[in-house]
Amino acid sequence: MVIYWFYQMNNKQKIRYIINWIKTYASNTAKPTKSLIVGVSGGIDSALTSTLCAMSGLESILIRIPIKSKDISLSREHCAYLIDNFNNVKSYEIDLTTTFEKFQSSCADIGLINDFGFANSKARIRMTLLYQAAATFSGLVVGTGNKVEDFGVGFYTKYGDGGVDISPIADLTKTEVRDLAKELNILNSIIKAAPTDGLWDDARTDEDQLGLSYEQLEDAMINKDSIYNEQYLEIRKKNHHKMKPIPVCIINKK
């Protein structure tokens, strides 16, 4: 019933609900939570998440982590907007291109060359930095994945952007993410930008990689008779291992 009730809320109510959820969780951690750590990519998901964190009143540490990135102007503009409007926000930019290239070179020296592996390694290097920040600022790493990515098709890097402490927007579809972003007056250029994970050297989008748009994926998740259902289930099957607990070999002590 709680889930049904959540989806009956209007946008303002959903925003208040998520902010209260963040504050409640942070106030009940075993080790006192002093800050929220958010990796800001310039995409709509991280823009919404970082805005909700700022609105919580907790110290919000926004970190931009370019790795061979061609353009991070949207993430800079968004962070500047939050700093101008919230006194609890701090922003940092740490370029890890040299670190990643050294990693690539070391792997190449012993023949560990795989483009897909290198793309995922970017996400894992970023995760490592976010947790370094969390240790420094006594914070929680805040996930930015939405419901379609996290629980629909598993479109994230295991132990990369999937490695987080809390996920405030993981029960929002992409459509809901856009609706809340508009409600909060997030930059229109971010709302309209084609979603991309930014892990590749070319300009491929999420739709290029998945083969379906987020609207089509949502249709398949909601409608059993969707024409996209077969493709959706195939994508989900490949990534389902990410959404399950780590397999553990249980010893029969009898």
PyRosetta script that sets phi, psi and omega in degrees:
from pyrosetta import init, pose_from_sequence

init()
pose = pose_from_sequence("MVIYWFYQMNNKQKIRYIINWIKTYASNTAKPTKSLIVGVSGGIDSALTSTLCAMSGLESILIRIPIKSKDISLSREHCAYLIDNFNNVKSYEIDLTTTFEKFQSSCADIGLINDFGFANSKARIRMTLLYQAAATFSGLVVGTGNKVEDFGVGFYTKYGDGGVDISPIADLTKTEVRDLAKELNILNSIIKAAPTDGLWDDARTDEDQLGLSYEQLEDAMINKDSIYNEQYLEIRKKNHHKMKPIPVCIINKK")
pose.set_psi(1, -32.7)
pose.set_omega(1, 179.9)
pose.set_phi(2, -62.6)
pose.set_psi(2, -42.5)
pose.set_omega(2, 179.7)
pose.set_phi(3, -63.4)
pose.set_psi(3, -44.5)
pose.set_omega(3, 179.2)
pose.set_phi(4, -59.8)
pose.set_psi(4, -43.6)
pose.set_omega(4, -179.8)
pose.set_phi(5, -61.4)
pose.set_psi(5, -41.2)
pose.set_omega(5, -179.9)
pose.set_phi(6, -59.8)
pose.set_psi(6, -42.0)
pose.set_omega(6, -176.4)
pose.set_phi(7, -76.8)
pose.set_psi(7, -7.8)
pose.set_omega(7, 173.6)
pose.set_phi(8, -89.6)
pose.set_psi(8, -6.8)
pose.set_omega(8, -179.4)
pose.set_phi(9, -71.9)
pose.set_psi(9, 153.4)
pose.set_omega(9, 169.7)
pose.set_phi(10, -84.2)
pose.set_psi(10, 176.3)
pose.set_omega(10, -174.0)
pose.set_phi(11, -61.0)
pose.set_psi(11, -42.2)
pose.set_omega(11, -179.9)
pose.set_phi(12, -63.0)
pose.set_psi(12, -40.2)
pose.set_omega(12, 179.1)
pose.set_phi(13, -66.6)
pose.set_psi(13, -39.4)
pose.set_omega(13, 177.9)
pose.set_phi(14, -63.8)
pose.set_psi(14, -40.5)
pose.set_omega(14, 179.3)
pose.set_phi(15, -61.7)
pose.set_psi(15, -47.2)
pose.set_omega(15, 179.2)
pose.set_phi(16, -62.9)
pose.set_psi(16, -39.8)
pose.set_omega(16, -179.3)
pose.set_phi(17, -61.6)
pose.set_psi(17, -47.5)
pose.set_omega(17, -178.5)
pose.set_phi(18, -65.5)
pose.set_psi(18, -42.5)
pose.set_omega(18, 179.2)
pose.set_phi(19, -60.9)
pose.set_psi(19, -44.6)
pose.set_omega(19, 178.5)
pose.set_phi(20, -64.2)
pose.set_psi(20, -36.9)
pose.set_omega(20, 178.0)
pose.set_phi(21, -62.9)
pose.set_psi(21, -44.6)
pose.set_omega(21, 178.0)
pose.set_phi(22, -59.5)
pose.set_psi(22, -48.4)
pose.set_omega(22, -177.9)
pose.set_phi(23, -63.3)
pose.set_psi(23, -42.0)
pose.set_omega(23, -179.6)
pose.set_phi(24, -64.6)
pose.set_psi(24, -45.5)
pose.set_omega(24, 179.8)
pose.set_phi(25, -62.0)
pose.set_psi(25, -46.8)
pose.set_omega(25, -177.2)
pose.set_phi(26, -62.7)
pose.set_psi(26, -32.4)
pose.set_omega(26, -178.2)
pose.set_phi(27, -80.0)
pose.set_psi(27, -9.1)
pose.set_omega(27, -176.8)
pose.set_phi(28, -115.6)
pose.set_psi(28, 12.6)
pose.set_omega(28, 177.1)
pose.set_phi(29, -74.6)
pose.set_psi(29, 149.5)
pose.set_omega(29, -179.0)
pose.set_phi(30, -61.0)
pose.set_psi(30, -43.5)
pose.set_omega(30, 175.0)
pose.set_phi(31, -97.6)
pose.set_psi(31, 128.5)
pose.set_omega(31, -176.3)
pose.set_phi(32, -51.4)
pose.set_psi(32, 129.2)
pose.set_omega(32, 177.7)
pose.set_phi(33, -90.5)
pose.set_psi(33, 120.1)
pose.set_omega(33, -178.9)
pose.set_phi(34, -104.8)
pose.set_psi(34, -15.5)
pose.set_omega(34, -176.7)
pose.set_phi(35, -155.4)
pose.set_psi(35, 165.7)
pose.set_omega(35, 175.7)
pose.set_phi(36, -118.4)
pose.set_psi(36, 128.4)
pose.set_omega(36, -176.2)
pose.set_phi(37, -107.6)
pose.set_psi(37, 121.3)
pose.set_omega(37, -177.2)
pose.set_phi(38, -128.7)
pose.set_psi(38, 125.8)
pose.set_omega(38, 171.1)
pose.set_phi(39, -80.5)
pose.set_psi(39, 121.3)
pose.set_omega(39, -175.7)
pose.set_phi(40, -106.5)
pose.set_psi(40, 114.1)
pose.set_omega(40, -174.0)
pose.set_phi(41, -94.4)
pose.set_psi(41, -22.2)
pose.set_omega(41, -171.4)
pose.set_phi(42, 103.2)
pose.set_psi(42, -2.5)
pose.set_omega(42, 176.3)
pose.set_phi(43, -90.1)
pose.set_psi(43, 168.4)
pose.set_omega(43, -174.5)
pose.set_phi(44, -67.6)
pose.set_psi(44, -35.0)
pose.set_omega(44, -178.0)
pose.set_phi(45, -65.1)
pose.set_psi(45, -48.2)
pose.set_omega(45, 179.8)
pose.set_phi(46, -71.2)
pose.set_psi(46, -29.4)
pose.set_omega(46, 176.9)
pose.set_phi(47, -65.5)
pose.set_psi(47, -45.6)
pose.set_omega(47, 178.8)
pose.set_phi(48, -65.2)
pose.set_psi(48, -47.2)
pose.set_omega(48, -177.7)
pose.set_phi(49, -60.0)
pose.set_psi(49, -46.2)
pose.set_omega(49, -179.0)
pose.set_phi(50, -65.7)
pose.set_psi(50, -33.7)
pose.set_omega(50, 177.6)
pose.set_phi(51, -67.5)
pose.set_psi(51, -43.5)
pose.set_omega(51, 177.6)
pose.set_phi(52, -62.4)
pose.set_psi(52, -39.5)
pose.set_omega(52, 177.4)
pose.set_phi(53, -63.3)
pose.set_psi(53, -44.8)
pose.set_omega(53, 178.7)
pose.set_phi(54, -60.1)
pose.set_psi(54, -40.0)
pose.set_omega(54, -178.9)
pose.set_phi(55, -70.4)
pose.set_psi(55, -15.7)
pose.set_omega(55, 179.1)
pose.set_phi(56, -71.2)
pose.set_psi(56, -19.8)
pose.set_omega(56, -177.3)
pose.set_phi(57, 88.8)
pose.set_psi(57, -13.5)
pose.set_omega(57, 177.1)
pose.set_phi(58, -75.0)
pose.set_psi(58, 151.7)
pose.set_omega(58, 176.6)
pose.set_phi(59, -58.0)
pose.set_psi(59, 125.7)
pose.set_omega(59, -177.5)
pose.set_phi(60, -116.4)
pose.set_psi(60, 118.2)
pose.set_omega(60, -178.2)
pose.set_phi(61, -101.9)
pose.set_psi(61, 110.4)
pose.set_omega(61, -179.3)
pose.set_phi(62, -98.3)
pose.set_psi(62, 127.8)
pose.set_omega(62, -176.0)
pose.set_phi(63, -125.7)
pose.set_psi(63, 122.6)
pose.set_omega(63, 173.8)
pose.set_phi(64, -96.8)
pose.set_psi(64, 130.9)
pose.set_omega(64, -174.8)
pose.set_phi(65, -129.0)
pose.set_psi(65, 74.5)
pose.set_omega(65, 178.1)
pose.set_phi(66, -66.5)
pose.set_psi(66, 135.0)
pose.set_omega(66, 172.6)
pose.set_phi(67, -133.2)
pose.set_psi(67, 102.5)
pose.set_omega(67, -176.5)
pose.set_phi(68, 55.9)
pose.set_psi(68, 33.8)
pose.set_omega(68, -177.3)
pose.set_phi(69, -83.2)
pose.set_psi(69, 136.4)
pose.set_omega(69, -179.2)
pose.set_phi(70, -80.9)
pose.set_psi(70, -34.4)
pose.set_omega(70, -175.5)
pose.set_phi(71, -153.6)
pose.set_psi(71, 119.3)
pose.set_omega(71, 177.4)
pose.set_phi(72, -121.0)
pose.set_psi(72, 26.1)
pose.set_omega(72, -176.2)
pose.set_phi(73, -62.1)
pose.set_psi(73, -36.3)
pose.set_omega(73, -179.0)
pose.set_phi(74, -66.1)
pose.set_psi(74, -41.4)
pose.set_omega(74, 179.7)
pose.set_phi(75, -66.9)
pose.set_psi(75, -38.1)
pose.set_omega(75, 177.0)
pose.set_phi(76, -64.5)
pose.set_psi(76, -43.3)
pose.set_omega(76, -178.4)
pose.set_phi(77, -65.2)
pose.set_psi(77, -41.2)
pose.set_omega(77, 179.6)
pose.set_phi(78, -64.9)
pose.set_psi(78, -45.9)
pose.set_omega(78, 179.8)
pose.set_phi(79, -61.8)
pose.set_psi(79, -40.8)
pose.set_omega(79, 178.6)
pose.set_phi(80, -62.0)
pose.set_psi(80, -39.6)
pose.set_omega(80, 178.5)
pose.set_phi(81, -61.9)
pose.set_psi(81, -44.6)
pose.set_omega(81, -179.2)
pose.set_phi(82, -67.6)
pose.set_psi(82, -38.8)
pose.set_omega(82, 177.8)
pose.set_phi(83, -62.5)
pose.set_psi(83, -38.3)
pose.set_omega(83, 179.9)
pose.set_phi(84, -69.1)
pose.set_psi(84, -25.2)
pose.set_omega(84, -172.9)
pose.set_phi(85, -109.8)
pose.set_psi(85, -10.5)
pose.set_omega(85, -179.3)
pose.set_phi(86, -136.1)
pose.set_psi(86, 129.4)
pose.set_omega(86, -179.2)
pose.set_phi(87, -85.0)
pose.set_psi(87, 0.6)
pose.set_omega(87, 178.7)
pose.set_phi(88, -102.8)
pose.set_psi(88, 13.0)
pose.set_omega(88, -176.3)
pose.set_phi(89, -109.2)
pose.set_psi(89, 134.1)
pose.set_omega(89, 171.7)
pose.set_phi(90, -124.0)
pose.set_psi(90, 150.9)
pose.set_omega(90, -176.1)
pose.set_phi(91, -134.4)
pose.set_psi(91, 137.8)
pose.set_omega(91, 178.8)
pose.set_phi(92, -134.0)
pose.set_psi(92, 150.6)
pose.set_omega(92, 174.4)
pose.set_phi(93, -129.1)
pose.set_psi(93, 122.6)
pose.set_omega(93, -178.4)
pose.set_phi(94, -128.8)
pose.set_psi(94, 110.9)
pose.set_omega(94, -178.8)
pose.set_phi(95, -83.6)
pose.set_psi(95, 116.6)
pose.set_omega(95, -178.6)
pose.set_phi(96, -106.5)
pose.set_psi(96, 23.1)
pose.set_omega(96, 179.2)
pose.set_phi(97, -59.4)
pose.set_psi(97, -46.7)
pose.set_omega(97, -179.0)
pose.set_phi(98, -63.2)
pose.set_psi(98, -40.8)
pose.set_omega(98, 178.0)
pose.set_phi(99, -61.0)
pose.set_psi(99, -44.9)
pose.set_omega(99, -178.9)
pose.set_phi(100, -67.0)
pose.set_psi(100, -41.9)
pose.set_omega(100, 180.0)
pose.set_phi(101, -64.6)
pose.set_psi(101, -35.6)
pose.set_omega(101, 175.4)
pose.set_phi(102, -65.1)
pose.set_psi(102, -40.0)
pose.set_omega(102, 176.6)
pose.set_phi(103, -61.4)
pose.set_psi(103, -46.5)
pose.set_omega(103, 177.8)
pose.set_phi(104, -58.0)
pose.set_psi(104, -46.4)
pose.set_omega(104, -178.0)
pose.set_phi(105, -62.1)
pose.set_psi(105, -42.7)
pose.set_omega(105, 179.9)
pose.set_phi(106, -65.0)
pose.set_psi(106, -38.8)
pose.set_omega(106, 177.1)
pose.set_phi(107, -65.5)
pose.set_psi(107, -42.6)
pose.set_omega(107, -178.5)
pose.set_phi(108, -63.3)
pose.set_psi(108, -31.1)
pose.set_omega(108, -179.2)
pose.set_phi(109, -59.7)
pose.set_psi(109, -29.2)
pose.set_omega(109, -179.3)
pose.set_phi(110, -116.8)
pose.set_psi(110, 18.2)
pose.set_omega(110, 172.4)
pose.set_phi(111, 81.2)
pose.set_psi(111, 16.2)
pose.set_omega(111, 178.8)
pose.set_phi(112, -88.5)
pose.set_psi(112, 73.4)
pose.set_omega(112, -174.1)
pose.set_phi(113, -116.0)
pose.set_psi(113, 115.7)
pose.set_omega(113, 177.9)
pose.set_phi(114, -156.6)
pose.set_psi(114, 119.3)
pose.set_omega(114, -175.0)
pose.set_phi(115, -62.6)
pose.set_psi(115, -39.7)
pose.set_omega(115, 178.9)
pose.set_phi(116, -64.4)
pose.set_psi(116, -41.8)
pose.set_omega(116, 177.6)
pose.set_phi(117, -62.8)
pose.set_psi(117, -41.9)
pose.set_omega(117, 179.3)
pose.set_phi(118, -65.1)
pose.set_psi(118, -38.0)
pose.set_omega(118, 178.4)
pose.set_phi(119, -61.5)
pose.set_psi(119, -45.5)
pose.set_omega(119, 178.5)
pose.set_phi(120, -67.4)
pose.set_psi(120, -30.9)
pose.set_omega(120, 178.9)
pose.set_phi(121, -64.5)
pose.set_psi(121, -32.1)
pose.set_omega(121, 175.2)
pose.set_phi(122, -58.1)
pose.set_psi(122, -45.9)
pose.set_omega(122, -179.8)
pose.set_phi(123, -64.0)
pose.set_psi(123, -37.3)
pose.set_omega(123, -178.5)
pose.set_phi(124, -73.1)
pose.set_psi(124, -33.5)
pose.set_omega(124, 175.3)
pose.set_phi(125, -66.3)
pose.set_psi(125, -40.9)
pose.set_omega(125, 177.4)
pose.set_phi(126, -62.9)
pose.set_psi(126, -42.0)
pose.set_omega(126, 178.6)
pose.set_phi(127, -59.5)
pose.set_psi(127, -40.8)
pose.set_omega(127, 179.9)
pose.set_phi(128, -61.2)
pose.set_psi(128, -40.9)
pose.set_omega(128, 178.8)
pose.set_phi(129, -66.6)
pose.set_psi(129, -41.3)
pose.set_omega(129, 179.8)
pose.set_phi(130, -61.7)
pose.set_psi(130, -38.6)
pose.set_omega(130, 178.8)
pose.set_phi(131, -74.0)
pose.set_psi(131, -27.7)
pose.set_omega(131, 172.1)
pose.set_phi(132, -64.0)
pose.set_psi(132, -41.7)
pose.set_omega(132, 177.0)
pose.set_phi(133, -65.2)
pose.set_psi(133, -40.0)
pose.set_omega(133, 179.2)
pose.set_phi(134, -61.7)
pose.set_psi(134, -39.0)
pose.set_omega(134, 178.1)
pose.set_phi(135, -67.2)
pose.set_psi(135, -40.0)
pose.set_omega(135, -178.7)
pose.set_phi(136, -66.9)
pose.set_psi(136, -42.6)
pose.set_omega(136, -174.0)
pose.set_phi(137, -103.3)
pose.set_psi(137, 14.1)
pose.set_omega(137, -178.3)
pose.set_phi(138, 50.2)
pose.set_psi(138, 54.2)
pose.set_omega(138, -172.9)
pose.set_phi(139, -121.7)
pose.set_psi(139, 176.7)
pose.set_omega(139, 173.8)
pose.set_phi(140, -107.7)
pose.set_psi(140, 136.8)
pose.set_omega(140, 172.6)
pose.set_phi(141, -80.9)
pose.set_psi(141, 121.9)
pose.set_omega(141, -174.0)
pose.set_phi(142, -99.6)
pose.set_psi(142, 121.9)
pose.set_omega(142, 179.3)
pose.set_phi(143, -73.3)
pose.set_psi(143, 153.4)
pose.set_omega(143, -178.3)
pose.set_phi(144, -120.6)
pose.set_psi(144, 11.4)
pose.set_omega(144, -178.8)
pose.set_phi(145, -77.6)
pose.set_psi(145, 145.6)
pose.set_omega(145, 177.2)
pose.set_phi(146, -99.1)
pose.set_psi(146, 178.4)
pose.set_omega(146, -173.4)
pose.set_phi(147, -64.5)
pose.set_psi(147, -38.0)
pose.set_omega(147, -178.5)
pose.set_phi(148, -65.8)
pose.set_psi(148, -45.7)
pose.set_omega(148, -179.8)
pose.set_phi(149, -68.7)
pose.set_psi(149, -51.3)
pose.set_omega(149, -171.0)
pose.set_phi(150, -74.8)
pose.set_psi(150, -41.3)
pose.set_omega(150, -173.8)
pose.set_phi(151, -117.6)
pose.set_psi(151, -9.8)
pose.set_omega(151, 177.5)
pose.set_phi(152, -88.5)
pose.set_psi(152, -65.7)
pose.set_omega(152, -175.0)
pose.set_phi(153, -118.1)
pose.set_psi(153, 2.9)
pose.set_omega(153, 177.5)
pose.set_phi(154, 59.3)
pose.set_psi(154, 41.7)
pose.set_omega(154, -176.9)
pose.set_phi(155, -88.4)
pose.set_psi(155, 74.9)
pose.set_omega(155, 176.2)
pose.set_phi(156, -158.6)
pose.set_psi(156, 168.2)
pose.set_omega(156, -179.5)
pose.set_phi(157, -91.6)
pose.set_psi(157, 125.0)
pose.set_omega(157, 176.6)
pose.set_phi(158, -61.9)
pose.set_psi(158, 126.8)
pose.set_omega(158, -176.6)
pose.set_phi(159, 63.0)
pose.set_psi(159, 20.8)
pose.set_omega(159, 173.1)
pose.set_phi(160, -116.4)
pose.set_psi(160, -109.4)
pose.set_omega(160, 174.9)
pose.set_phi(161, -71.2)
pose.set_psi(161, -9.0)
pose.set_omega(161, 173.3)
pose.set_phi(162, -84.0)
pose.set_psi(162, -8.4)
pose.set_omega(162, -179.8)
pose.set_phi(163, -92.8)
pose.set_psi(163, 93.7)
pose.set_omega(163, -175.8)
pose.set_phi(164, -141.4)
pose.set_psi(164, 170.6)
pose.set_omega(164, 176.9)
pose.set_phi(165, -95.1)
pose.set_psi(165, -40.1)
pose.set_omega(165, 179.0)
pose.set_phi(166, -139.2)
pose.set_psi(166, 155.6)
pose.set_omega(166, -179.0)
pose.set_phi(167, -132.5)
pose.set_psi(167, 86.6)
pose.set_omega(167, -174.3)
pose.set_phi(168, -66.7)
pose.set_psi(168, -28.7)
pose.set_omega(168, -175.4)
pose.set_phi(169, -111.2)
pose.set_psi(169, 15.0)
pose.set_omega(169, -175.6)
pose.set_phi(170, -73.3)
pose.set_psi(170, -5.0)
pose.set_omega(170, 174.4)
pose.set_phi(171, -108.3)
pose.set_psi(171, 14.3)
pose.set_omega(171, 176.4)
pose.set_phi(172, -105.8)
pose.set_psi(172, 132.1)
pose.set_omega(172, 172.6)
pose.set_phi(173, -71.2)
pose.set_psi(173, 169.2)
pose.set_omega(173, 178.5)
pose.set_phi(174, -61.8)
pose.set_psi(174, -36.7)
pose.set_omega(174, 178.2)
pose.set_phi(175, -62.3)
pose.set_psi(175, -43.2)
pose.set_omega(175, 179.1)
pose.set_phi(176, -66.5)
pose.set_psi(176, -37.2)
pose.set_omega(176, 176.5)
pose.set_phi(177, -58.7)
pose.set_psi(177, -46.4)
pose.set_omega(177, 178.9)
pose.set_phi(178, -62.8)
pose.set_psi(178, -41.7)
pose.set_omega(178, -179.1)
pose.set_phi(179, -62.0)
pose.set_psi(179, -44.2)
pose.set_omega(179, -179.4)
pose.set_phi(180, -70.4)
pose.set_psi(180, -34.7)
pose.set_omega(180, 177.4)
pose.set_phi(181, -63.0)
pose.set_psi(181, -40.9)
pose.set_omega(181, 177.2)
pose.set_phi(182, -65.8)
pose.set_psi(182, -40.7)
pose.set_omega(182, 179.4)
pose.set_phi(183, -59.9)
pose.set_psi(183, -34.3)
pose.set_omega(183, -177.3)
pose.set_phi(184, -94.4)
pose.set_psi(184, 7.6)
pose.set_omega(184, 177.8)
pose.set_phi(185, 58.1)
pose.set_psi(185, 37.1)
pose.set_omega(185, 173.7)
pose.set_phi(186, -66.6)
pose.set_psi(186, 148.9)
pose.set_omega(186, -175.1)
pose.set_phi(187, -44.7)
pose.set_psi(187, 128.7)
pose.set_omega(187, 179.9)
pose.set_phi(188, -62.3)
pose.set_psi(188, -32.0)
pose.set_omega(188, 178.3)
pose.set_phi(189, -64.4)
pose.set_psi(189, -30.9)
pose.set_omega(189, 176.3)
pose.set_phi(190, -75.1)
pose.set_psi(190, -42.8)
pose.set_omega(190, -179.7)
pose.set_phi(191, -61.0)
pose.set_psi(191, -38.3)
pose.set_omega(191, -176.7)
pose.set_phi(192, -85.3)
pose.set_psi(192, -14.1)
pose.set_omega(192, -176.3)
pose.set_phi(193, -64.5)
pose.set_psi(193, 141.1)
pose.set_omega(193, 176.8)
pose.set_phi(194, -65.6)
pose.set_psi(194, 127.2)
pose.set_omega(194, -179.1)
pose.set_phi(195, -60.7)
pose.set_psi(195, 134.2)
pose.set_omega(195, 177.5)
pose.set_phi(196, -149.5)
pose.set_psi(196, 145.9)
pose.set_omega(196, 179.8)
pose.set_phi(197, -82.9)
pose.set_psi(197, -11.8)
pose.set_omega(197, 175.7)
pose.set_phi(198, 66.7)
pose.set_psi(198, 22.2)
pose.set_omega(198, -176.3)
pose.set_phi(199, -98.2)
pose.set_psi(199, -3.3)
pose.set_omega(199, -175.7)
pose.set_phi(200, -115.3)
pose.set_psi(200, 156.6)
pose.set_omega(200, -178.6)
pose.set_phi(201, -76.5)
pose.set_psi(201, -17.2)
pose.set_omega(201, 178.0)
pose.set_phi(202, -96.7)
pose.set_psi(202, -169.8)
pose.set_omega(202, -173.6)
pose.set_phi(203, -99.9)
pose.set_psi(203, 25.7)
pose.set_omega(203, -176.7)
pose.set_phi(204, -64.8)
pose.set_psi(204, 140.7)
pose.set_omega(204, -179.0)
pose.set_phi(205, -98.0)
pose.set_psi(205, 174.5)
pose.set_omega(205, 175.4)
pose.set_phi(206, -61.1)
pose.set_psi(206, -40.8)
pose.set_omega(206, -179.6)
pose.set_phi(207, -64.2)
pose.set_psi(207, -36.4)
pose.set_omega(207, 176.9)
pose.set_phi(208, -59.9)
pose.set_psi(208, -40.5)
pose.set_omega(208, -177.2)
pose.set_phi(209, -77.6)
pose.set_psi(209, -39.1)
pose.set_omega(209, -175.8)
pose.set_phi(210, -83.3)
pose.set_psi(210, -31.4)
pose.set_omega(210, -176.7)
pose.set_phi(211, 90.1)
pose.set_psi(211, -5.9)
pose.set_omega(211, 177.3)
pose.set_phi(212, -138.4)
pose.set_psi(212, 152.0)
pose.set_omega(212, 174.7)
pose.set_phi(213, -79.5)
pose.set_psi(213, 166.1)
pose.set_omega(213, 178.0)
pose.set_phi(214, -65.3)
pose.set_psi(214, -32.9)
pose.set_omega(214, 176.7)
pose.set_phi(215, -63.3)
pose.set_psi(215, -41.8)
pose.set_omega(215, 178.7)
pose.set_phi(216, -67.7)
pose.set_psi(216, -38.8)
pose.set_omega(216, 177.8)
pose.set_phi(217, -65.0)
pose.set_psi(217, -42.4)
pose.set_omega(217, 177.8)
pose.set_phi(218, -61.1)
pose.set_psi(218, -41.3)
pose.set_omega(218, 179.2)
pose.set_phi(219, -59.9)
pose.set_psi(219, -41.4)
pose.set_omega(219, -179.8)
pose.set_phi(220, -69.5)
pose.set_psi(220, -34.5)
pose.set_omega(220, 179.4)
pose.set_phi(221, -69.0)
pose.set_psi(221, -32.9)
pose.set_omega(221, -175.1)
pose.set_phi(222, -92.4)
pose.set_psi(222, -36.2)
pose.set_omega(222, -171.4)
pose.set_phi(223, -112.5)
pose.set_psi(223, 112.2)
pose.set_omega(223, -179.0)
pose.set_phi(224, -64.1)
pose.set_psi(224, -22.8)
pose.set_omega(224, -178.8)
pose.set_phi(225, -98.0)
pose.set_psi(225, 12.9)
pose.set_omega(225, -178.8)
pose.set_phi(226, -60.9)
pose.set_psi(226, 143.3)
pose.set_omega(226, 177.6)
pose.set_phi(227, -70.1)
pose.set_psi(227, -12.3)
pose.set_omega(227, -179.6)
pose.set_phi(228, -98.6)
pose.set_psi(228, 3.9)
pose.set_omega(228, -172.0)
pose.set_phi(229, -60.8)
pose.set_psi(229, -43.1)
pose.set_omega(229, -177.6)
pose.set_phi(230, -63.5)
pose.set_psi(230, -44.3)
pose.set_omega(230, 179.1)
pose.set_phi(231, -64.8)
pose.set_psi(231, -41.9)
pose.set_omega(231, 179.3)
pose.set_phi(232, -59.6)
pose.set_psi(232, -47.0)
pose.set_omega(232, -178.4)
pose.set_phi(233, -65.1)
pose.set_psi(233, -33.9)
pose.set_omega(233, 178.6)
pose.set_phi(234, -67.3)
pose.set_psi(234, -43.7)
pose.set_omega(234, 178.1)
pose.set_phi(235, -63.7)
pose.set_psi(235, -44.4)
pose.set_omega(235, -179.0)
pose.set_phi(236, -61.5)
pose.set_psi(236, -41.2)
pose.set_omega(236, -178.4)
pose.set_phi(237, -59.8)
pose.set_psi(237, -41.0)
pose.set_omega(237, -178.3)
pose.set_phi(238, -65.1)
pose.set_psi(238, -32.5)
pose.set_omega(238, -173.8)
pose.set_phi(239, -106.9)
pose.set_psi(239, 3.5)
pose.set_omega(239, -172.7)
pose.set_phi(240, -62.4)
pose.set_psi(240, -27.3)
pose.set_omega(240, -179.6)
pose.set_phi(241, -60.2)
pose.set_psi(241, -27.3)
pose.set_omega(241, 179.9)
pose.set_phi(242, -69.9)
pose.set_psi(242, -27.9)
pose.set_omega(242, -174.4)
pose.set_phi(243, -90.4)
pose.set_psi(243, -2.6)
pose.set_omega(243, -177.3)
pose.set_phi(244, -106.6)
pose.set_psi(244, 154.9)
pose.set_omega(244, 175.5)
pose.set_phi(245, -60.7)
pose.set_psi(245, 154.8)
pose.set_omega(245, 178.4)
pose.set_phi(246, -61.6)
pose.set_psi(246, 129.6)
pose.set_omega(246, 178.2)
pose.set_phi(247, -61.0)
pose.set_psi(247, 131.5)
pose.set_omega(247, -179.2)
pose.set_phi(248, -120.4)
pose.set_psi(248, 131.8)
pose.set_omega(248, 175.8)
pose.set_phi(249, -78.5)
pose.set_psi(249, 107.6)
pose.set_omega(249, -178.6)
pose.set_phi(250, -89.1)
pose.set_psi(250, 124.4)
pose.set_omega(250, -179.7)
pose.set_phi(251, -86.4)
pose.set_psi(251, 125.4)
pose.set_omega(251, 177.1)
pose.set_phi(252, -77.3)
pose.set_psi(252, 102.1)
pose.set_omega(252, -173.1)
pose.set_phi(253, -73.5)
pose.set_psi(253, -9.9)
pose.set_omega(253, 176.7)
pose.set_phi(254, -73.4)
pose.dump_pdb("model.pdb")
